[in-house]
Amino acid sequence: MKIKKGDQIIVISGKHKGTKGPVVKVLLETSKVLVTGVNKVKKHVKPSREHPEGGILEFEKPVNIGNVMLVCESCKKPTKVGIRRENGKKLRFCKKCEALIK
């Protein structure tokens, strides 16, 4: 997986196209990422022990990883991510400007 928690991404397709935000969680099993402020949904819930008043809850749902691109910190553009091996470690880099990604 080339996108990690904390990376700044941009949505490249779908209803939220063009929205930027940090990755909160990466779901490896389903190839999805949870991004702050993207794909917000509302759910009506009945009163229960967890939600005594019930009502409408608003939360974010995961987005498919194919619908997002990493935003490079140095060139500030959406980019593909490459992987290099140096001293036995994998390093991610921007394919546009060749800068290393933290």
C-alpha positions, -999 to +999 in steps of 0.1 A: +000+000+000+016+033-011-008+056+009-003+057+047-020+072+077-013+110+079-007+115+042-023+145+025-045+132-004-069+146-030-100+128-043-097+124-081-131+109-089-166+107-076-190+131-058-162+146-037-137+152-066-111+178-058-115+176-020-082+174+000-076+160+034-054+139+056-058+101+058-072+090+092-071+052+086-061+027+059-083-004+056-061-030+039-087-058+036-111-037+015-085-013-002-102+018+012-090+049+031-108+070+057-103+107+050-113+137+072-141+157+056-147+134+026-177+111+020-198+124+049-231+105+054-261+109+077-277+079+094-310+079+113-307+059+146-333+048+170-329+056+207-306+030+224-282+027+252-254+041+230-276+070+217-303+077+242-319+105+222-316+088+188-317+112+159-294+118+129-257+110+132-232+123+107-199+105+100-174+097+073-173+065+053-142+051+036-133+059+000-118+035-025-080+038-027-082+040-065-102+073-062-075+092-043-040+105-051-012+115-028-004+153-028+034+158-029+047+181-001+074+197-023+056+203-056+021+205-041+006+185-069-013+151-070+012+125-079+019+088-083+041+072-056+073+052-065+093+030-042+131+029-040+153+007-019+182+023-001+203+006+026+177-022+028+148+002+035+119+011+013+116+048+006+086+065-011+092+092-037+072+116-059+072+105-095+069+141-107+097+159-088+116+129-075+114+142-039+113+118-009+079+115+009+081+112+047 
